[in-house]
Amino acid sequence: MAGYIGVAVVLALLCECGVLDHPVFLVSPLAEYWLGVVAVLLTVTALPLGLKLPTFPKMREKAEASEAGLQAVATLQLAMIGSALLINTIIYYGFSTGVTCGYLALMCLVGLFFI
């Protein structure tokens, strides 16, 4: 979890302090729109699914069976929500001029603490 948060915070600090330009890459408005759509769809699917994952019957059985199973389920949750956090942060600081992906990254960051 610290790795996902660390990378996102370092990228945010580099861009907010002026070391990197915001946005880093200039793309067309249409490409920026579609990147935003991808970020929203990713967050809308990954965040609720990642938080609900342990309640699925197969995942619950695996988590209750052993300590290794619980760690596997928690790692999968972290990967789902953490990758959504990183992708949203990269889209926000790398390609986007809007604030939607910043809010999405913040929602994923908060979601990580519920694992």
C-alpha positions as CSV (number, residue, x, y, z in Angstrom):
1,M,0.0,0.0,0.0
2,A,2.8,2.3,0.8
3,G,4.3,1.9,-2.7
4,Y,1.1,2.9,-4.4
5,I,0.6,5.9,-2.2
6,G,4.3,6.8,-2.4
7,V,4.4,6.9,-6.2
8,A,1.2,8.9,-6.4
9,V,2.5,11.4,-3.8
10,V,5.9,11.8,-5.4
11,L,4.2,12.5,-8.8
12,A,1.8,14.9,-7.3
13,L,4.6,16.8,-5.4
14,L,6.8,17.0,-8.6
15,C,4.0,18.4,-10.6
16,E,2.6,20.8,-7.9
17,C,6.1,22.1,-7.0
18,G,6.8,23.0,-10.7
19,V,9.5,20.4,-11.3
20,L,7.3,18.8,-13.9
21,D,4.8,20.6,-16.1
22,H,1.1,20.0,-15.6
23,P,0.1,18.4,-17.9
24,V,3.3,16.7,-18.8
25,F,2.2,15.6,-22.2
26,L,0.0,17.7,-24.4
27,V,-2.7,15.8,-26.2
28,S,-5.7,16.7,-28.3
29,P,-9.0,17.6,-26.5
30,L,-10.5,14.4,-27.9
31,A,-7.7,12.2,-26.6
32,E,-8.0,14.0,-23.2
33,Y,-11.7,13.3,-23.2
34,W,-11.3,9.6,-23.9
35,L,-8.5,9.3,-21.3
36,G,-11.0,10.8,-18.8
37,V,-13.7,8.3,-19.8
38,V,-11.3,5.4,-19.3
39,A,-10.3,6.8,-15.9
40,V,-13.9,7.1,-14.8
41,L,-14.8,3.6,-16.0
42,L,-11.8,2.2,-14.3
43,T,-12.6,3.8,-11.0
44,V,-16.3,3.0,-11.1
45,T,-15.5,-0.7,-11.6
46,A,-12.2,-1.2,-9.7
47,L,-13.1,0.7,-6.5
48,P,-16.4,-0.9,-5.6
49,L,-15.2,-4.3,-6.9
50,G,-12.0,-4.1,-4.9
51,L,-13.8,-3.1,-1.7
52,K,-16.5,-5.8,-2.2
53,L,-14.1,-8.6,-3.2
54,P,-13.8,-10.3,0.3
55,T,-17.6,-10.8,0.4
56,F,-17.7,-13.0,-2.7
57,P,-18.2,-16.6,-1.7
58,K,-15.0,-18.0,-3.4
59,M,-12.9,-15.2,-2.0
60,R,-14.4,-15.6,1.5
61,E,-13.6,-19.3,1.5
62,K,-10.1,-18.6,0.3
63,A,-9.5,-15.9,3.0
64,E,-11.0,-18.0,5.8
65,A,-9.0,-21.2,4.8
66,S,-5.6,-19.9,5.7
67,E,-3.4,-16.9,6.4
68,A,-1.9,-17.2,2.9
69,G,-5.4,-17.0,1.4
70,L,-6.2,-13.9,3.3
71,Q,-3.0,-12.3,2.2
72,A,-3.8,-13.2,-1.4
73,V,-7.2,-11.7,-1.3
74,A,-5.9,-8.5,0.4
75,T,-3.1,-8.3,-2.2
76,L,-5.6,-8.5,-5.0
77,Q,-7.7,-5.8,-3.4
78,L,-4.6,-3.6,-3.1
79,A,-3.6,-4.2,-6.7
80,M,-7.1,-3.3,-8.0
81,I,-7.5,-0.1,-6.0
82,G,-3.8,0.9,-6.1
83,S,-3.5,0.5,-9.8
84,A,-6.7,2.6,-10.3
85,L,-5.0,5.3,-8.0
86,L,-1.8,5.3,-10.0
87,I,-3.6,5.3,-13.4
88,N,-5.8,8.2,-12.3
89,T,-2.8,10.1,-11.0
90,I,-0.8,9.6,-14.2
91,I,-3.8,10.7,-16.3
92,Y,-4.4,13.7,-14.2
93,Y,-0.8,15.0,-14.0
94,G,0.3,13.5,-17.4
95,F,-2.5,14.3,-19.8
96,S,-5.4,16.1,-18.3
97,T,-6.2,19.7,-17.6
98,G,-9.5,18.9,-15.8
99,V,-9.8,17.9,-12.2
100,T,-12.0,14.8,-12.6
101,C,-9.0,12.4,-12.5
102,G,-7.7,14.2,-9.4
103,Y,-10.9,13.5,-7.6
104,L,-10.9,9.9,-8.8
105,A,-7.4,9.4,-7.5
106,L,-8.4,10.9,-4.2
107,M,-11.3,8.5,-3.9
108,C,-9.0,5.5,-4.7
109,L,-6.5,6.8,-2.0
110,V,-9.3,6.9,0.6
111,G,-10.5,3.4,-0.6
112,L,-7.1,1.9,0.1
113,F,-7.5,2.5,3.8
114,F,-10.6,0.3,4.0
115,I,-8.6,-2.9,3.0
